[in-house]
Amino acid sequence: QPQLVESGGGSVQQGGSLRLSCVASGFTLDYRTIGWFRQAPGKEREAVSCISHGGRSYAADSVQGRFTISRDNAKNTVYLQMSSMKPGDTAVYSCAATKYRAQVFGTTCLRSEMFYIWGQGNQVTVSS
């Protein structure tokens, strides 16, 4: 059964860093766009960042310059490096994958409806 599993979350102080990993099992991340999304308590889910099969990436304005998405297709893994973290980054972070060879262009990869497979999420807490 195809699934995505996130890891690397936890608690960090303001200004600190964390790296999230998203590992796929039962299917390949190759030729799929991968996205990271987050949802804070009482708020709507929002896009964080996304990366195409070819490595082109986009990030939400709120994390631009602080978060970096990357992928290692050989390891079937996508990463989210988070730096200069703020209390407002506190949320459950989930990764998601599109269907194989799905046509996703530009910043449309920041739209959750483009994604087909979702991970369970990983809690990230930033304290001030």
C-alpha positions as CSV (number, residue, x, y, z in Angstrom):
1,Q,0.0,0.0,0.0
2,P,1.5,3.3,-1.0
3,Q,2.2,5.7,1.9
4,L,4.2,8.7,2.9
5,V,5.8,9.0,6.3
6,E,7.1,12.2,7.8
7,S,9.8,12.4,10.4
8,G,12.1,15.0,12.0
9,G,9.5,17.1,13.8
10,G,9.7,18.2,17.4
11,S,10.2,21.2,19.5
12,V,12.7,24.0,18.9
13,Q,13.2,27.6,20.2
14,Q,12.6,30.6,18.1
15,G,15.5,31.1,15.7
16,G,16.3,27.4,15.6
17,S,16.3,24.9,12.8
18,L,14.7,21.5,12.0
19,R,14.8,19.2,9.0
20,L,11.7,17.2,8.1
21,S,11.9,14.1,6.0
22,C,9.2,12.6,3.9
23,V,9.8,9.0,2.8
24,A,7.7,7.1,0.3
25,S,7.0,3.4,0.5
26,G,5.1,1.3,-2.0
27,F,5.6,3.7,-4.8
28,T,8.2,6.0,-6.4
29,L,8.4,9.7,-5.9
30,D,10.1,10.0,-9.2
31,Y,8.0,11.9,-11.8
32,R,5.8,13.3,-9.1
33,T,5.6,16.8,-7.6
34,I,5.9,16.8,-3.9
35,G,4.5,19.4,-1.5
36,W,4.8,20.3,2.1
37,F,1.7,21.7,3.9
38,R,1.0,22.7,7.4
39,Q,-2.0,23.2,9.6
40,A,-2.0,25.1,12.9
41,P,-4.7,24.6,15.5
42,G,-7.9,26.4,14.5
43,K,-6.5,27.4,11.1
44,E,-6.9,26.2,7.6
45,R,-4.2,24.1,6.0
46,E,-1.7,26.1,4.1
47,A,1.0,25.4,1.5
48,V,4.6,25.7,2.6
49,S,6.7,24.6,-0.3
50,C,6.7,22.2,-3.3
51,I,9.2,20.7,-5.7
52,S,8.8,19.3,-9.2
53,H,10.3,16.1,-10.5
54,G,13.1,18.2,-12.1
55,G,13.9,20.0,-8.9
56,R,12.1,23.4,-9.5
57,S,10.8,24.6,-6.2
58,Y,8.4,27.2,-4.9
59,A,7.7,28.5,-1.4
60,A,5.0,30.4,0.3
61,D,5.8,34.0,1.1
62,S,5.6,33.3,4.8
63,V,8.6,30.9,4.6
64,Q,10.5,32.4,1.7
65,G,14.2,32.6,2.5
66,R,13.9,30.5,5.7
67,F,12.7,27.1,4.4
68,T,14.3,25.0,1.7
69,I,12.7,22.0,0.0
70,S,14.9,19.4,-1.7
71,R,14.6,15.8,-2.9
72,D,16.7,12.7,-3.3
73,N,15.0,10.4,-5.8
74,A,17.5,7.7,-5.2
75,K,16.3,7.6,-1.5
76,N,12.7,8.2,-2.4
77,T,12.8,11.0,0.0
78,V,11.9,14.7,0.1
79,Y,13.2,17.1,2.8
80,L,12.2,20.4,4.2
81,Q,15.0,22.3,5.9
82,M,13.5,24.9,8.3
83,S,15.7,27.7,9.6
84,S,15.1,31.0,11.5
85,M,12.0,29.4,12.9
86,K,9.2,31.5,14.5
87,P,6.4,30.6,16.8
88,G,4.0,31.1,13.9
89,D,5.6,28.1,12.2
90,T,4.1,25.9,14.9
91,A,1.8,23.4,13.1
92,V,1.4,19.8,11.9
93,Y,3.4,19.4,8.8
94,S,2.4,17.0,6.1
95,C,3.9,16.0,2.8
96,A,2.0,15.0,-0.2
97,A,2.6,13.6,-3.7
98,T,0.8,14.0,-7.0
99,K,-0.2,11.2,-9.3
100,Y,2.6,9.7,-11.5
101,R,3.5,12.1,-14.3
102,A,0.8,14.5,-13.2
103,Q,1.1,17.9,-15.1
104,V,1.7,20.5,-12.5
105,F,3.0,23.8,-13.6
106,G,4.6,26.6,-11.6
107,T,3.0,27.7,-8.4
108,T,-0.1,25.5,-8.9
109,C,2.0,23.0,-6.9
110,L,1.1,25.1,-3.8
111,R,-2.5,24.1,-4.2
112,S,-3.5,21.1,-2.0
113,E,-6.1,19.8,-4.6
114,M,-3.2,18.9,-6.9
115,F,-2.1,16.1,-4.5
116,Y,-3.1,12.5,-4.4
117,I,-1.3,10.8,-1.6
118,W,-0.8,12.4,1.9
119,G,1.3,11.6,4.9
120,Q,-0.1,11.5,8.4
121,G,1.7,14.6,9.5
122,N,4.4,15.5,12.0
123,Q,4.1,18.1,14.8
124,V,6.5,21.0,14.8
125,T,6.5,23.4,17.8
126,V,8.4,26.6,18.0
127,S,8.6,28.3,21.4
128,S,9.5,32.0,22.0
